[in-house]
Amino acid sequence: MVAGYVDLGAIIIMAYNYRCNRRTCRRWFTLRKPIHQYIVKKYKRCPHCGSESVADRTAYEKKRNKQRACYCDGYHFIHHEGTQPWCRHSTREPTEAEYEDRYGLEQEYGIY
């Protein structure tokens, strides 16, 4: 579970993030305590669609996502390793259209 702290002056509130597993919803929502501590079933449901199929982000998933981070110069932000097409770990090369979109190059300048 992802536990976040929200500091409101002297009050510290724990926040636990969960995701709805229903294919049509897939929304994230936050609860004040872990979902297994809720006794009433209505709090164990997705507040958007009412589905009881809810998933939490485990510590393993959080750690794995941090390990997959790539800091190469292909993008100006932190991204996952192998993000196409500009990451240096990508399996494919950018196309001419992608070069034009990124750099604004046109054929009239003789760059091709």
ZADO-1210 file (C-alpha; in nm, 4 decimals, padded with zeros to 6 digits):
<atoms>
<atom x="00.0000" y="00.0000" z="00.0000" code="MET" pos="1"/>
<atom x="00.1141" y="00.3485" z="-00.0703" code="VAL" pos="2"/>
<atom x="00.0940" y="00.5566" z="00.2410" code="ALA" pos="3"/>
<atom x="00.1146" y="00.9308" z="00.1973" code="GLY" pos="4"/>
<atom x="00.1203" y="01.1893" z="00.4681" code="TYR" pos="5"/>
<atom x="-00.0783" y="01.5092" z="00.4443" code="VAL" pos="6"/>
<atom x="00.0274" y="01.7700" z="00.6989" code="ASP" pos="7"/>
<atom x="-00.2509" y="02.0095" z="00.7956" code="LEU" pos="8"/>
<atom x="-00.0776" y="02.2046" z="01.0691" code="GLY" pos="9"/>
<atom x="-00.0825" y="01.9827" z="01.3766" code="ALA" pos="10"/>
<atom x="-00.3037" y="01.7189" z="01.2109" code="ILE" pos="11"/>
<atom x="-00.1353" y="01.4421" z="01.0101" code="ILE" pos="12"/>
<atom x="-00.3663" y="01.2369" z="00.7891" code="ILE" pos="13"/>
<atom x="-00.2638" y="00.9046" z="00.6348" code="MET" pos="14"/>
<atom x="-00.3736" y="00.8469" z="00.2755" code="ALA" pos="15"/>
<atom x="-00.3968" y="00.5046" z="00.1095" code="TYR" pos="16"/>
<atom x="-00.4377" y="00.4956" z="-00.2683" code="ASN" pos="17"/>
<atom x="-00.6467" y="00.2309" z="-00.4436" code="TYR" pos="18"/>
<atom x="-00.7556" y="00.1652" z="-00.8016" code="ARG" pos="19"/>
<atom x="-01.0829" y="00.0223" z="-00.9280" code="CYS" pos="20"/>
<atom x="-01.0311" y="-00.2991" z="-01.1276" code="ASN" pos="21"/>
<atom x="-01.3485" y="-00.2662" z="-01.3320" code="ARG" pos="22"/>
<atom x="-01.2444" y="-00.2244" z="-01.6963" code="ARG" pos="23"/>
<atom x="-01.4879" y="00.0595" z="-01.7644" code="THR" pos="24"/>
<atom x="-01.3854" y="00.2602" z="-01.4548" code="CYS" pos="25"/>
<atom x="-01.0130" y="00.2137" z="-01.3644" code="ARG" pos="26"/>
<atom x="-01.0216" y="00.5264" z="-01.1450" code="ARG" pos="27"/>
<atom x="-00.7996" y="00.5971" z="-00.8457" code="TRP" pos="28"/>
<atom x="-00.9378" y="00.6961" z="-00.5068" code="PHE" pos="29"/>
<atom x="-00.7972" y="00.7603" z="-00.1595" code="THR" pos="30"/>
<atom x="-00.9035" y="00.6220" z="00.1782" code="LEU" pos="31"/>
<atom x="-00.7944" y="00.7385" z="00.5235" code="ARG" pos="32"/>
<atom x="-00.7040" y="00.3904" z="00.6468" code="LYS" pos="33"/>
<atom x="-00.6111" y="00.0600" z="00.4809" code="PRO" pos="34"/>
<atom x="-00.9041" y="-00.1052" z="00.3055" code="ILE" pos="35"/>
<atom x="-00.8830" y="-00.4222" z="00.5171" code="HIS" pos="36"/>
<atom x="-00.9594" y="-00.2161" z="00.8301" code="GLN" pos="37"/>
<atom x="-01.3015" y="-00.1115" z="00.7023" code="TYR" pos="38"/>
<atom x="-01.5857" y="-00.3255" z="00.8373" code="ILE" pos="39"/>
<atom x="-01.8763" y="-00.1707" z="00.6463" code="VAL" pos="40"/>
<atom x="-01.8887" y="-00.3017" z="00.2876" code="LYS" pos="41"/>
<atom x="-01.9895" y="00.0309" z="00.1342" code="LYS" pos="42"/>
<atom x="-01.6445" y="00.1730" z="00.2149" code="TYR" pos="43"/>
<atom x="-01.4714" y="-00.1220" z="00.0447" code="LYS" pos="44"/>
<atom x="-01.6280" y="-00.0285" z="-00.2896" code="ARG" pos="45"/>
<atom x="-01.5166" y="00.2100" z="-00.5613" code="CYS" pos="46"/>
<atom x="-01.6888" y="00.5440" z="-00.4908" code="PRO" pos="47"/>
<atom x="-01.7254" y="00.6130" z="-00.8642" code="HIS" pos="48"/>
<atom x="-01.8860" y="00.2941" z="-00.9999" code="CYS" pos="49"/>
<atom x="-01.9627" y="00.0850" z="-00.6877" code="GLY" pos="50"/>
<atom x="-01.7452" y="-00.2116" z="-00.7858" code="SER" pos="51"/>
<atom x="-01.6027" y="-00.4313" z="-00.5078" code="GLU" pos="52"/>
<atom x="-01.2997" y="-00.5215" z="-00.7194" code="SER" pos="53"/>
<atom x="-01.0358" y="-00.2820" z="-00.5850" code="VAL" pos="54"/>
<atom x="-00.6546" y="-00.3060" z="-00.6080" code="ALA" pos="55"/>
<atom x="-00.3829" y="-00.1326" z="-00.4112" code="ASP" pos="56"/>
<atom x="-00.0314" y="-00.0427" z="-00.5191" code="ARG" pos="57"/>
<atom x="00.1988" y="-00.2702" z="-00.3284" code="THR" pos="58"/>
<atom x="00.5491" y="-00.1818" z="-00.2166" code="ALA" pos="59"/>
<atom x="00.6810" y="-00.4194" z="-00.4839" code="TYR" pos="60"/>
<atom x="00.5095" y="-00.2261" z="-00.7650" code="GLU" pos="61"/>
<atom x="00.6330" y="00.1042" z="-00.6308" code="LYS" pos="62"/>
<atom x="00.9915" y="-00.0251" z="-00.6072" code="LYS" pos="63"/>
<atom x="00.9751" y="-00.1792" z="-00.9567" code="ARG" pos="64"/>
<atom x="00.8557" y="00.1470" z="-01.1110" code="ASN" pos="65"/>
<atom x="01.1431" y="00.3373" z="-00.9494" code="LYS" pos="66"/>
<atom x="01.3937" y="00.0818" z="-01.0791" code="GLN" pos="67"/>
<atom x="01.2611" y="00.1175" z="-01.4348" code="ARG" pos="68"/>
<atom x="01.3253" y="00.4927" z="-01.4351" code="ALA" pos="69"/>
<atom x="01.5580" y="00.6184" z="-01.7074" code="CYS" pos="70"/>
<atom x="01.7443" y="00.9494" z="-01.6960" code="TYR" pos="71"/>
<atom x="01.8876" y="00.9585" z="-02.0499" code="CYS" pos="72"/>
<atom x="01.8788" y="01.2724" z="-02.2657" code="ASP" pos="73"/>
<atom x="01.6128" y="01.1365" z="-02.5028" code="GLY" pos="74"/>
<atom x="01.3393" y="01.3069" z="-02.3004" code="TYR" pos="75"/>
<atom x="01.3571" y="01.6118" z="-02.0742" code="HIS" pos="76"/>
<atom x="01.1751" y="01.4244" z="-01.7952" code="PHE" pos="77"/>
<atom x="01.2270" y="01.0997" z="-01.6056" code="ILE" pos="78"/>
<atom x="01.0703" y="00.8168" z="-01.8060" code="HIS" pos="79"/>
<atom x="01.0620" y="00.4381" z="-01.8143" code="HIS" pos="80"/>
<atom x="01.3551" y="00.2657" z="-01.9791" code="GLU" pos="81"/>
<atom x="01.2785" y="00.1831" z="-02.3420" code="GLY" pos="82"/>
<atom x="01.0134" y="00.4514" z="-02.3959" code="THR" pos="83"/>
<atom x="00.9743" y="00.4828" z="-02.7708" code="GLN" pos="84"/>
<atom x="01.1053" y="00.6409" z="-02.9828" code="PRO" pos="85"/>
<atom x="01.3500" y="00.8830" z="-02.8183" code="TRP" pos="86"/>
<atom x="01.4926" y="00.6843" z="-02.5234" code="CYS" pos="87"/>
<atom x="01.8383" y="00.5483" z="-02.6021" code="ARG" pos="88"/>
<atom x="01.7261" y="00.2081" z="-02.4691" code="HIS" pos="89"/>
<atom x="01.4401" y="00.1933" z="-02.7217" code="SER" pos="90"/>
<atom x="01.4230" y="-00.0983" z="-02.9643" code="THR" pos="91"/>
<atom x="01.3260" y="00.1168" z="-03.2639" code="ARG" pos="92"/>
<atom x="01.4473" y="00.4343" z="-03.4308" code="GLU" pos="93"/>
<atom x="01.2315" y="00.7471" z="-03.4730" code="PRO" pos="94"/>
<atom x="01.0592" y="00.7894" z="-03.8087" code="THR" pos="95"/>
<atom x="01.0898" y="01.0957" z="-04.0339" code="GLU" pos="96"/>
<atom x="00.7464" y="01.2160" z="-03.9243" code="ALA" pos="97"/>
<atom x="00.8537" y="01.1984" z="-03.5587" code="GLU" pos="98"/>
<atom x="01.1694" y="01.3977" z="-03.6398" code="TYR" pos="99"/>
<atom x="00.9527" y="01.6629" z="-03.8070" code="GLU" pos="100"/>
<atom x="00.7172" y="01.6789" z="-03.5097" code="ASP" pos="101"/>
<atom x="01.0017" y="01.7132" z="-03.2634" code="ARG" pos="102"/>
<atom x="01.2451" y="01.9402" z="-03.4442" code="TYR" pos="103"/>
<atom x="01.0199" y="02.1139" z="-03.6974" code="GLY" pos="104"/>
<atom x="01.2426" y="02.0229" z="-03.9898" code="LEU" pos="105"/>
<atom x="01.1054" y="02.0543" z="-04.3388" code="GLU" pos="106"/>
<atom x="01.2238" y="01.9229" z="-04.6745" code="GLN" pos="107"/>
<atom x="01.2678" y="02.2705" z="-04.8236" code="GLU" pos="108"/>
<atom x="01.5717" y="02.3341" z="-04.6019" code="TYR" pos="109"/>
<atom x="01.7594" y="02.0425" z="-04.7581" code="GLY" pos="110"/>
<atom x="01.8020" y="01.8507" z="-04.4340" code="ILE" pos="111"/>
<atom x="01.6886" y="01.5237" z="-04.5828" code="TYR" pos="112"/>
</atoms>
